[in-house]
Amino acid sequence: MNFEGKVYRPWIEANSVLIQVTLGCSMNHCTFCNMFRDKRFKVRDIDDVFADIEETRRYYPHVESVFLCDGNVMAARTDYLLKVIKKVRETFPECKKLSLYSALNDFRRKSVEDLKALKAAGLDMAYVGLESGDAVVLERVKKNMTPEQALEGMAMAKEAGIEVLLSFIFGLGGRDRSREHIEETTRLLNLLQPQQIAPMALAIQPGTELEQEVKDGTFKMPTQLQLLEEEKYLLENMTFETVYWGDHGNNMIQMRGMFPQSKEFFLGHVNDAIRNNPMAKDNIIQTYSW
């Protein structure tokens, strides 16, 4: 396999075979992220991707899940992606799940017909970073997306039948905009109604613009208690059914399950942590780089 640079995949895809289709991220300027700063965005040569798929087949006699990386693979041309998906499905007929990274704006840059074609070819799921539903926070972190654009992109993915897991970041509003961040994120989630969500606690990544903002005081880190209160607000005010992947390694509480079926169970854990967890009294959050 010919992986180039650092390679990331969602923790949920821990057991998946990874195929590097693109290099880096086509945006690569979000203030909080350093995942792909070591390379420029590029769509790999289709023959090289095919060679990796065939080599993977030689290594693994049985593959149930395949994840296409690097960053927003959906930014590649539709005809190119259709060839890759077709090759994966032909090479691994036993595969039950084929997923990739995308951005909501990547859906918008394609037509619904394109997205339907990708779904029909065998694409099951896209992992998408929402980060926040607050327009002010989205602008500050240079996400290059508005809540209105998020709604449009999600509507297109749903019309095409592509399942979406949306991730977002507790604490991304900082100490001074924690309330607005979680209120607007919850409001937008209730409109988007993604099939799955993955909330993660803010972690300051080395070398990022956000790290410098923390150092110079323009971004004030939230407290542990604020993170817990954000999760509590989210759980109390979400109004749709979803799979809740709240078990990222940086989260104060590790929770995973169906929502709203597990709502009271989740809230019990959050309220207990607010009352009894000594970390809730810490002035600075304790998280670790990816």
N, C-alpha and C positions, 0 to 999 in steps of 0.2 A: 504494500500500500504506500502511496506517495503523498502523505499529508504534508502540507506546507504551513509552517508557523504554528501558533497555539490553536488548538481545536477545542471548541466548546459544544456541549449539548445540554439540554434540560436534564435536571436530576431524575425526572420521570422516565427519561430514555436511557437509564443506566444499563439496561440489558439489550439495547438495540445495536445493530451493526451501523457504523458510521461511514457514509460515503461523502467525500468532499467534492461538492459540485461548483461552488463559488469560493473565492478567496476574499475574506474580510467582509465588510459591510459597506453598502453603497452610500450610506449617510456618514457614519463614523465621526460625528462631531458632538454627540450628546455629552453634556458636561460631566455626567456621573459614570461614564463607561470607558474602560480601557481595553475591552476584549480584543479588538482588532486593530489596535494602533501599530502593530508590528508589520502590517501589510496593506497594500492598496486593493480596492475592490476590483475583482476580475472574474469573469466567467471562464471556467476551465475548458480547455479543448475537449470536445465531446469524445474523441478517441481515448484520451487519457482517463476520462471518467469511466468509459466502457471497460478499459483495461483493469481499473480498480474493482469494478463490479465483478468481473470474471475472476480476478484473483481472490476476492472475498468468497466466491463460490467454492474455490478450491480449499480454502481454509475451514469453512463452516458447512457441515453436511445438512444442517437444519437452521433456518433463519426465520423467525416469526415476526421480527420488527426491524425496519430500516429507517434511519434518520438521515436526511440530507442536510449537510452543513456546507459553508460556514454561515455567515450572518443571514441577511434576508435573501434567501435563495429565490424567493418568488419574484425578485427584481429581474431575473433572467428572462429572455424571450420565451414566449409560450411554446413556439415550435421546438425550441431546444429542450425545454422542460418535458414536453410530451415524449421526446426521444429517450430522455433519461428514465422517466417513469415506466415507459414501455419496456426498456431494457431491464430495469429492476424486477418488474412483474414477470417477465419471461424467464429471468435467471433464477428467481426465488419464487416459484409458484406457490410455495407453502406460506409465504409471507402474509400475515394477517393485518399488518398496520404499516403504512408508509406516511411519514411525517416530514415537515421541514420548518425552518424559520421563515417568517414573513413579517411585513409591516402592514398596518391597515391601509396606508397609502399605496402599498404595492398592489393590493386588491383594486384600488381605485384606478390605477394606471393600466389595468387590463379591462377587458369587457366581461360582462357576465357570461357571454358565450365562451370566452377563453377559459374562465374559471370552471364552467361546466365541463369543458373538454378535459381539463386537468383532473377533475373529479372522476369523470367517466374512464379516464385512462388508468386510475388507480390511486390517486392522491386522497388520503383519508383525513389528514389533520394538519393544522398550521399552529405553530407557537408564535404568539404576537405580544410585543411589549407595549402596553398602554401607558404604564408608568404613573399617570395621574389623569384625572378628569378635570382638573382645574386649569383653565386656559392660561392663567398667570404662571403657574408652575411649569406647564408645558413650554411656554416661551422662555422662561428662565433657564431651563435645562437644555434648550435648543433641540427639542424633539422634532421640530419642523412639521407639526401636526396640530390641528385644532380639534376640539370636541366634535364639531360638526363634520369634519372629515372622517373622524373615527366612526361616527354613526353611518356615514355613507359606505365606508369600506366594509364594515361589519354586515350591513344589509346585503351587499353584493356577495360576500362569502356565504351567507346563509341562503341566499337565493340559489347559489351554485351547489349547496349541499356539503360544503367543506366545513368540518368541525373546527372550532377555534378554541384554543386555550389562551386566555388573556392573563398576562402577568402585570403586576403593579407594585409600587414600592411604598410601604409604610415609612413615614418620616421624610419623604422627598420634599415636602413643603418647608422643612426646617422647623425650628422652634417657634418662629413667629407666624407661620402660615399652616400650622398643623391642622387646625379646625377646617379652614377653607379647603385644604387639600383633600381631606377624607370626606367631607360633605359633598364636594363636587365629583369626586371619584365614585362615591356610592350612587349619587344621582345618575351619573353617566352609565355606570354598570347596569342600573335598573332599566335603562333604555336599550343598552346593547344586548343584554341578556345572553352572555356567552355560555356555551355548553360547559366550559370548565374555566376555573380561575386559579391563579397562583399568586397570592400575596407574599411579598418578601420584605424583610427589614432592610433599611438603607445600610449600605456598606460603602465606605469611602475607599475608592480604588486608587492605588499609587499612581502618581503622574497625571491624574485627571485635572481638568479645570475646576471641578468641584473641590478637590483636595486643596487647591490653591485658595479657593474662596473660603474654606474653613480656616486655613492658616491666616488669611488676612482679615478675617472677621466679618466678611460680607455674607457668609452663610453660617448661621448659628445652628449647631447640631441639636436635634430634638432630644428629649430625655427618654429613658426607658418607659416611664409612665405614659408619656405621650403616645408611644408606639402601642402600648396596651389599650389606651383609650381610643386610638384610631381603629384598632381591630374590633373593639367592643361596639363602636358606632357602626362599623360596617355590618357586623353580624346582626345588630338590632334593626337595621334599616334596609337590608337587601330584601327584595320582593320576588325573586325568581329562583327557579330550580337550577342547580349547577353542581358540579363536582368541585369540592373545596380542597385544593392542594396547599394547605397551610403548614407544610412540614419542611420548608426550606431550612437549611442548616443554620442560617442567621436569625431565624425567628425565635422570639423568646419562648413561645409555646409551640410545640409540634402537634399539629392537628390536621387530620385528613378524613374526609368522608363526604357523604351526600348532604346537600343543603336544599331545603330547610329541615330535613329529617334529623340532622344532628345539631340543630341550632341551639337548643337548650344545653346540650352537653358541651358544646364549644363555649358558650357564654359562661357556663359554670367554671370552666378552666380559666377563662380570662379574668373573671371577677375574683377568683381565688388568687390569681397572680397579682392582681392590683392590691388586694388586701394583705397578702402574706409573703410575696416574693421579695427578698431583700433587694434584688436588682431593680425593682420598681422605684426604689428611692434614689437610685444612682442618677447623677446629674448628666451623664454622658452615656450614650448607647454603646454597647459592647458588641460589635460585629466584626467580621473578618473578610478580607478581600476574597474575590472569587478564585 
